[in-house]
Amino acid sequence: MSDTTLQETRIVSQKFRIPNSYTLETALEHGAYSTLTTALFRPASDITTAIKESGLRGKGGGGALAGEKWLLMPTDDSRPSYLVVNCDESEPGTFKDRQIISKDPHLLIEGMILTSYAIGANEAYIYIRGEYQGFEKILQDAIDEAYSSGFLGKGLANTDFDLDITIHRGAGAYICGEKSALLESLEGKRGHPRLKPKNKEPEWYFGNPTLVNNVETIATVPYIVQNGALAYSKYGTSQSAGTLLFAMSGHIKNAGVYEVAFGTPMLEYINHFGGGIRGDKKLKAVIPGGSSTPVLTADEVANATLDYETLRSLGSSLGTGGMIVMDEDTNMVEALKNLLEFYHHESCGQCTPCREGTGWSDRIVAKILRKEATSQDIDKLLGIADIMNGKTICVFAPAVSGVIVSFISKFREEFELKE
């Protein structure tokens, strides 16, 4: 694939460039809610089967197969089921979900209706980042339009299915993007991650089975339901099916969000859609999937494709697809310091290795920047990273650990004290 033929595969983003695409009138003109007239009269299991067969993966960072997650929801439980959409988009470098809620909120609502029907939920919540006040208004207006037009509420779309959607605003805590901390917050408690269960099971909202999915994951559902599993899985790779809204920021000429199929060469993506490095400088590094994914060198980027398996083989992660591009003049010590300040501030403090480790690491990197450190301090930094990895309730600390190790292992000469 050459960058002259590289183009977007618009599944979720197909209405993004249409004027007033966020309004119900425009959305209906372009096929919004058309899936409901048939899907809600078929067995709910048909939707789950289509999602499973499509290979759709969660697009919030973890990349787990969505269909397998949906199948964890009970079908013979007397308790109510819930759908919770994670719109707490607070990962630095990530800004794709807000594109959906501001440009095509009715696509998300349609996806929520289909998903709720599939899992037997009559109540759904959107947990939105506290800072997204403007985007929340657009989304709430769309929900109000859907209610007034009969697409939400009792007997929606002239069927026997009922669904209510409520927006819940967070208060600016990064950790509430972690699904169990999100649910704790939704229940009115402090946003602390929960201990993970021994076996696979659904999430729990006030003790009731709950499905938590990312905005883009749910917004992909209408396409699969309307066009079939094969129509979606024909894009991407055998293991990473479909597309993702990849975002670019940093030292790039054209920052933005572009939807392409998994398997697209990373460097071609950066050069074609991003226009190359700002000022025509050389590429130095890329954080590929939001700030909590290990950094890649320019050589690694040149051989990378945008899919889960390739990024994993490089010791990193596709994450949310939020690429932070850094040019040849970037000071990697300063870049790590910037990240550690953020993670030190955002640690929820529940686990000692994370609470103390993020702050300790931040102080050591500050010492390196002041040229007061020794090689022992760098080794100590790596030791702290090891203590943080795999010894906490959630993946916050292990992610920070991976970031620290990748920066030092790939750019250690910049961390060594210069005479």
N, C-alpha and C positions, 0 to 999 in steps of 0.2 A: 504493500500500500504506500503510495507516494503522497506527499503533502499536497500535490496538485489535484489529486482526486479525493482527498479526505473531506468528508462532509458529515454534517450532523445526522443522527438517526432520531428523529423527533417522535417519541412516543408519549412521554410526559409533557414535553415542551411544545407540542404541536400548535397550541393557541397563543404562545407567548408573544408573538410578533403581531397579533391581531389587535387593532385599536379597541379599547374598552372590553378586553377579553375577560375582565373580572366581573362584568355584569351578567345577570341571568339572561337578559335578552340576547346578548351576543353569544353567550355560551350555548343557548338553545339553538341558535342559528347554525352552530357548528357541531351539533350532535350531542350536547350534554344531556345526561340522564336517559339516553336512548336504550341503555342496557336494562333498565328497570322493567320495561314492559314485558320482557321475556324471562329474565333471570329470576325474578321474584315469584314466578309461577312454576319454577322448576324446583326439584329437591335441593335443599341448602348444600348438601354434600357435593353436588355438581360443581359448585364454585370452588370449594376446597380442593377437589380433585384437579381442577384446571390449574389452580395456583401451584399445586405440588408438581404436576407434570410439566409446567412451564419452566421450572428451575429458578423461579424468582427468588432472589436472595434479599435479606434485609439490607436496606440502604442507609442505615443509621450509623454504620461503623463496624459492626460485628460480622456481617455477611452471612449469617446463618440462613439456611433454607426456610423460606417463609411458610411453605406448605407443611413442613414438619412441625413448625411452631404452632400453626393453627390446629393441627391434629391433636395437640396436647389439651385442647379445650374439651371438657366433658360434654357428651350429648345426652346423658341420662341423669343429670344432676338437678335436684329440685331448687338449688340456689340460683339466683340470677347471674347471668354472665355479663361482662362489660368489655368494651373496646376502649383503649386509651391510645391516642395518637401523640407521639413524642415530637413536639415542636419546640423543645428547649434547645434551640440551635446555638450553643455557646462555645463550641469548639473553635479556637482561633484558626482562621483560614477557610472556614466553612460558611457558605452563604447561599446554599442551593434551595433549602426548604422555603426560605422567605420568597424566593422567586415563584414557587408554586402558589403560596397563599396570597400573594399580591397580584399575580397575573392570571391564575386559573383556579380560584378557590372552589368553584363548583366541581372541578375534577376531583379534588380531595373529598368533598362532601359525597359525591357519587361513589367514590371508592369506600368511604366509611359505611354507606348504606349497604353496599354489596358485602363487605366484610362482616358487618354486624349481622346481616341475614345469615351468612354462612356459619357463624359461631353461635347464633341464637341470642344475640344481645339486643336489648331494647333501649339501652342507654349507652351513650358514648361521650367521651371527653377528649378535648384537645388541650394538652398542657403546653402553653406557649411561653416562650422566653419573656421575662418581665420587661426587657428593653424594647420589645417589638410592639410598642403601642400603636404606631401607625399601621403596621401590618395586621394587628389584631382587629382594628376597626374595619379594614377591608374584608377580613374573614367573617366578622360578626354581621356585617351588612349582607354578605352572601348567604349566611345561615338564615337571616331574617327573610331574605328573598325566597329561599327554599321553603321555609315554613308557609309564607303567604301564598305560595304557588302550589302547595300540596305535596312537595317532595320530602318534607319532614313532618313529624308528628304522627297522629293516629291515622291508620289506613292510608299511608303515604302512596302516592302514585296510583291510587285506586286499587290497592291491594289490601290484604289482611295484615300486613306487616306494620308495626309501630316502631318509630325510632326518634329519640330526642338527643340532640347534640348540645353540649355545654362547653364553653371555653373557660379554662382555668389559667390565670396568669401566675407565673412564678415570680420570685422576688429577686432574681439576679444571681442565683447560686449555680455555678458551673456544675457542681456535683449532681444537681437534680436532673441532668441529662442522663444519668445512670438510672436505668428503668426502675429499680427497686427504691432508690432514693426519691425518684419522681412520685412513686405511689405513696411513700411515706408523707411527702409534702401534700399530695392530693387528699390524703386523709386528715390533713390539718396538723401533722406532726413535723418535727425537725427533719430536714432532708438528709437523713443518714442512710447509706446503703444497708441492705439486709444481708444476713448470712445466706449463702446459697444452699439450696436443698441438696440432699444426697443424690436423688434421682431426678430425671427430667419431669417437670410438671409446669402447669401454667403459672402466671403471676397471680397475685391475690390482692384484691381491693376490698377492704373491710371483710376479709375472709371469704370473698366470692371469686370464682375463677375469672381471670382477666387476661386479655391479649393486649400486649403493648407492641406497637409497630411505629416506625418512623414515617414522617409525612410522605416522602417520596415512594416508600414501599406501598402505602395505601393508594397513592395517586396512580400507581401502575396497574392496579387491579382492574379498572374499567376496560383498559385495552385488552387484557388477557381474556376477560369474560366475553367481550364483544367479538374478538378475533380468534380466540382459541389459543391453547398452550403452544402449539407448534409455531404460530405466527410470532410469538415472543421469543421462543428458544432458538429460532433461526438466526437471531442476532447474537453476537458475542462469541464465546468459546464453549467447548463441551462442558466445562465445569463452572464457568462464570457466564451464565446465560443472560441475554438482554443488554440493557443500556444503563448508564448512570449519568446524572448531571454532574459533570466534573467542573470544579471551580479553579480559577487561577488568580493569584494575587502576588504582590511582591515586585521584583525587578523585571517586570514584563511590560511590553508595549500596550497590549490590549487586555487588561484584566477583565474577567467576566465568567459567565457560566455557559457551558456548551454541552449538549447531550450527545454522546457517542456510544457506540457499541463497545462492550468489554473486548479486550484484545488489541485495541488501538495502540500503536507505538507511542510511548510517552513523549519522546522528543519531537515527533511529527505533530503531535497535538499542540505542544507548546509553541512550535514555530508557526504552524498553520493558523490556529485560532488566536494565539497570543501575540503573533507577529514577531516572535523572537525576543531576545533580551533587550531591555531598555538601553538606549545609547549605543547599541550594537556591540556591547561588551560580551565577554565570554561567560558561559554558564559555569557556575561553581558547584551549586548544590540545589536539591529540591527536597522539601518535606512533602511527601506524596499524598497524605490522606488526612490533613488536619494536623495541628501542632503536636499532638501526642503520638505521632508515628515516627519511627527512626528515620533520620535524614539519609538521603542518597547522594553519592558523588556524581559529578557530571558524567564520568565513564559508566556508572551504573545506570543512569538515566538513558544514556545512548542505546543501551541494550534491553531496556525495560518495556514491557507492554502493560497496559492498564487493565489488569485483572487480578483477582485475589491470589491465585497460585503463583504468578510471577513475582509479585511484590513480597509474598511470603518467602520465596526462594532467595530473595535478596536480603532477608533479615528484617524486612519492614512490613508495612501493612497498607492495603488500599484505603482502609478507614472510611471516611466520608467522601473521599475523592477531592478534598480541598488541597490543591497544590500551592505551596508557598515557594516561589522561585527566588533564588539568590544569585547575584552576579559575582564576578571575580574579585570585586572590592569588598565583599562582605567580611567583616570580622566575626569569625565563628564563635569566639569566646563571648563577644557582646551579644550575639544571637542567642546563645545558650543562656546567658544571664537574663535576657529579656523573657525567655520562656520560663525559667525557674522562678522569677519574680511572680509570674502569673500563677504557677502551680503552688507556690508557697502560700499565696493569698487565698487560693481556692480550695485547698485541702480542707475537708470537713472536720478534721481533727479527731475522728473516731478511733483511728488506729495509730499507735505510737510510731511505727516505722515511717508512715506517711507524714504525720504531723511534724515530727522532728526531722525526718530525713530531707524533706523538701526545703525547710528553712536552713538546715546545716549545709546542704549542697549550694544553696543560693549564696550563703556567706563565703564559702570557699571560692566560688567562681568570682565573686567580688574581690577577693584577695588576689586571685590570679590577675584580674584586670588592673589592680594597683601595683602589680609586679612585686608583690611581697610573698608569693607562694614559692614552694619548692616542689620537686618531683614527688616527694612524699605526700604533699597535699593532693596532687592529681591521683595518686594511688588511693588515697583516703576517699576521694570523690567516687572512685570506682567501687570501693568497698561499701560505701553508703548505698550506692545503686544496687549492689548485690543484696544488702539487707532489706531494701524496699521491694525487691522482686519476689512475688509469690508469698508474701507473709502478711497480707492485709485482706480485709473483707472483700473489697472490690478491685477493679483493675486500674484504678487511678495511679497508685504508687508503682506497680509494674510498668505502666506506660511511661511514667516519668523516668524510671530506671532505664528503659530502652532508649529513650531520647538522650540521656546523659552518656550512656555507653557508646552510642553511635557517633555522637559529636566527638568524643575523645578518641575513639579508635580510628576514626577516619580523618581527623584533623588534629592529631595530637601535637604536631609541631607548633601549632598556634597556641596551645595551652602551655607548652614548655616555657620556662622563664628565659627571656632573652637578655643577654648581657648588654 
